[in-house]
Each structure stands twice: as C-alpha cells, then as structure tokens.
Amino acid sequence: ELESDRGVVVDTAAADLRRIERDLHDGAQARLVALAMGLGLAKEKLTHDPEAAARMVEEAHGEVKVALQELRDLARGIHPAVLTDRGLDAALSAIASRCTVPVAVEVDLPGRPAEAIEGIAYFTVSELLQNVSKHSGARSASVNVWRAADRLLIQVTDDGSGGARMDGGTGMAGLAERLGAVDGLFVLDSPVGGPTSVTAELPWRDRVAAESRAS
C-alpha cells in the first residue's frame, strides 16, 4: 500500500508539472511571443505609418492584460494567494463565489492545519465544486469543514440529480487516490435523483508543529 501511495503521489506531481508546462507554453508564452512580434512590427511602422503603429500598440496593450490574467489564473491554480494569506475559510468562500449555483460555506477550525493538508483540502473542494457546476444540475450546494479529534473533515453536498460514480469521468477516483496517498478517506453518496454528498477526511497536522519540523 505504501508503494502504491508513493506511486500516486509521484504520478500526481508529474501530471501537475506537465499541466503547468502545457498551460505556460500554450497560453501566456504563446501570447507573449505574438506580443513581441506585434511590437516589432509597430516599431517598424512608427516612422512612416504612425497611425497603424498606434493601433498595433493599442492591440499589444490588450494582449498584455490578457497574458497577465492568464498568469494570475495559473498561479492561483498552483497555490492561491488567498489560501496562503487568509486560510481555508476565505479561500473556499472565493471558490464558492465562482460556482454557477449558490454555495453556503461553513468552516469551523480551531486553527490552520499544516500547509500541505490545507492545500489538499482546498483543491479537493475546488474540484468538487467544479463538478457541481458542470454535472449536477443543482440549485444549491454547501461546503462544511471542521476538525474532529486528529482528522480534518470536509463535506460537500448538492441538491442535483445525483448518479455520480467513482468511475464516471468526473475526477472522483483521482480525488480518492490523492486523499488515500496521505492517509485520507473519500466517501461518495450519490443516489440517482440526488442529493449528492461527498465526505473527505484528512489527517490533521498542526501548522506550527509542521513548520518547526521543517526548520
């Protein structure tokens, strides 16, 4: 089991690196290359066709804004600043605000868990709410996060049509593997007709203790 869990962690990290490389190459990098070429052409036209050069510079300005937004989105996907600065409550509320259905968020924690556990909890809720938006047909959803003894518990529910499966192509199996790799649990309850409830457990590690060991 330990060898299998290590394999999941390694494969997940490699897949995340490939995704970041692909997003950079196909997104911001390609846009910046095109931007550099556009500015080069604008420079050539500056003396004999200043109006055309001005239009090209204006277009380049718009491309810069898009490239910056793509880089911000990519950085948020790696580790969002709001999670680092303000913790799970604020970060999960930010995710919920982008969901296509109203989401009630309740986080009741005595403190902040270790950074790695906090990050896994964040991305678990993020993926589950993406599934709610894309597949559930729900009118409302809820996210509850709390601590029970030495476990961090997460429950995401929605009043949609149900029928979600671990092998249904919605990433549930991948989430279960990620949680299992850190001694976590993932339980899906989604009868046809709904509602759907996902309960995830993670080991609680205190942030201060974890940082002390790291230093």
C-alpha positions in Angstrom: 0.0 0.0 0.0 2.8 2.4 0.8 4.5 1.7 -2.5 1.2 2.3 -4.3 0.6 5.5 -2.4 4.1 6.8 -3.2 3.4 6.0 -6.9 0.2 8.0 -6.8 2.0 11.0 -5.3 4.8 10.8 -7.8 2.3 10.4 -10.7 0.2 13.3 -9.5 3.2 15.6 -9.1 4.4 14.7 -12.6 0.9 15.3 -14.1 0.7 18.7 -12.3 4.1 19.7 -13.7 3.0 18.7 -17.2 -0.2 20.7 -16.9 1.8 23.8 -15.7 4.2 23.4 -18.6 1.4 23.0 -21.1 -0.5 26.0 -19.7 2.6 28.2 -19.9 3.6 27.0 -23.4 0.1 27.2 -25.0 -1.2 30.2 -23.0 1.0 33.0 -21.7 4.2 32.1 -23.6 2.5 31.9 -27.0 0.7 35.2 -26.3 3.9 36.9 -25.2 5.7 35.7 -28.4 2.9 37.1 -30.5 3.1 40.3 -28.5 6.8 40.7 -29.1 6.3 40.2 -32.8 3.5 42.7 -32.9 5.6 45.3 -31.1 8.4 44.7 -33.5 6.1 45.4 -36.5 4.8 48.5 -34.7 8.3 49.8 -34.2 9.0 49.4 -38.0 5.8 51.3 -38.8 6.4 54.1 -36.3 8.2 56.5 -38.6 6.3 56.1 -41.9 2.8 55.0 -40.6 2.3 56.3 -37.1 -1.4 55.7 -37.1 -1.0 52.0 -37.9 1.7 51.8 -35.3 -0.5 53.3 -32.7 -3.3 50.8 -33.4 -0.8 47.9 -33.1 0.5 49.3 -29.8 -3.1 49.5 -28.5 -3.7 45.9 -29.5 -0.5 44.9 -27.8 -1.7 46.6 -24.6 -4.8 44.5 -24.6 -2.7 41.3 -25.2 -0.6 42.2 -22.2 -3.7 42.4 -20.0 -4.8 39.0 -21.2 -1.4 37.5 -20.6 -1.3 38.9 -17.1 -4.7 37.4 -16.3 -3.6 34.0 -17.7 -0.5 34.1 -15.4 -2.7 35.1 -12.4 -5.1 32.2 -13.1 -2.1 29.8 -13.5 -0.6 31.0 -10.2 -4.0 30.6 -8.5 -4.2 27.1 -9.7 -0.7 26.3 -8.2 -1.4 27.8 -4.8 -3.8 30.7 -4.5 -2.6 33.7 -2.6 -5.8 34.0 -0.6 -5.2 30.5 0.8 -1.7 31.4 1.9 -2.7 34.7 3.4 -6.1 34.1 4.9 -6.6 30.4 5.2 -9.4 27.9 4.2 -12.4 30.0 5.1 -11.6 32.9 2.8 -10.2 30.7 0.1 -13.2 28.3 0.0 -15.6 31.3 0.0 -13.7 32.6 -3.1 -14.2 29.3 -4.8 -17.9 29.2 -3.9 -18.4 32.7 -5.3 -17.3 31.4 -8.8 -19.6 28.4 -8.7 -22.7 28.5 -11.0 -25.0 27.7 -8.1 -25.3 29.3 -4.7 -23.0 27.7 -2.2 -23.1 28.0 1.6 -19.7 27.7 3.2 -19.1 27.0 6.8 -15.5 26.5 8.1 -15.2 25.7 11.9 -11.5 25.1 12.6 -9.5 25.9 15.8 -6.5 27.0 13.8 -4.8 26.3 10.5 -3.6 22.8 9.5 -0.2 22.1 8.0 0.3 23.8 4.7 0.2 20.5 2.7 -3.0 19.4 4.3 -4.6 22.8 3.8 -3.7 22.8 0.1 -5.1 19.3 -0.4 -8.4 20.4 1.3 -8.6 23.5 -0.9 -8.1 21.6 -4.2 -10.5 18.8 -3.2 -13.3 21.3 -2.6 -12.3 23.2 -5.7 -12.7 20.1 -7.9 -15.9 19.0 -6.2 -17.5 22.4 -6.8 -16.4 22.3 -10.4 -18.3 19.1 -10.7 -21.3 20.7 -9.1 -21.2 23.5 -11.7 -20.7 21.2 -14.7 -22.6 18.0 -14.0 -25.0 18.2 -11.1 -27.9 20.3 -12.3 -28.2 21.5 -8.7 -30.0 24.6 -7.4 -27.8 24.9 -4.3 -24.8 23.4 -2.6 -23.0 23.5 0.7 -19.4 23.1 1.9 -18.7 22.3 5.6 -15.2 21.9 7.0 -14.4 21.0 10.6 -12.0 19.2 12.8 -12.8 16.1 14.8 -10.0 14.8 17.0 -7.0 14.3 14.7 -8.9 14.5 11.5 -9.9 17.3 9.1 -13.3 16.6 7.7 -14.8 18.1 4.5 -18.4 17.6 3.3 -19.7 18.9 0.0 -23.3 18.4 -0.8 -25.7 19.5 -3.6 -29.4 19.0 -4.4 -28.8 18.0 -8.0 -29.8 14.9 -10.0 -27.3 12.6 -8.3 -26.0 9.5 -10.0 -22.3 10.5 -9.6 -19.9 7.5 -9.7 -16.3 6.9 -8.9 -15.7 5.8 -12.5 -17.9 8.4 -14.1 -15.2 10.5 -15.6 -15.7 13.4 -13.2 -12.4 13.1 -11.3 -13.8 11.4 -8.3 -11.4 8.4 -8.5 -8.4 10.8 -8.8 -9.5 12.7 -5.7 -9.9 9.4 -3.8 -6.4 8.4 -4.8 -4.9 11.7 -3.8 -6.5 11.6 -0.4 -5.5 7.9 0.1 -1.9 8.8 -0.6 -1.8 11.0 2.5 -3.8 8.6 4.7 -7.1 10.3 3.9 -10.6 8.9 3.1 -13.1 9.8 0.3 -16.7 8.7 0.5 -19.3 9.3 -2.3 -23.0 9.0 -1.7 -25.0 10.0 -4.8 -28.2 8.0 -5.4 -29.9 8.6 -8.8 -32.3 11.6 -8.3 -30.0 13.1 -5.7 -28.9 14.6 -3.4 -25.1 14.0 -3.7 -22.9 14.1 -0.7 -19.1 13.7 -0.7 -17.2 13.3 2.6 -13.5 13.6 2.7 -11.1 13.1 5.7 -7.6 14.2 6.0 -5.1 13.7 8.9 -4.9 16.9 11.0 -1.3 18.1 11.4 -0.8 21.3 13.3 0.7 24.0 11.2 3.1 25.2 13.9 4.4 21.7 14.6 4.9 21.0 10.9 6.8 24.2 10.3 9.0 23.6 13.3 10.0 20.1 12.0 10.7 21.7 8.6 13.1 24.2 10.0 
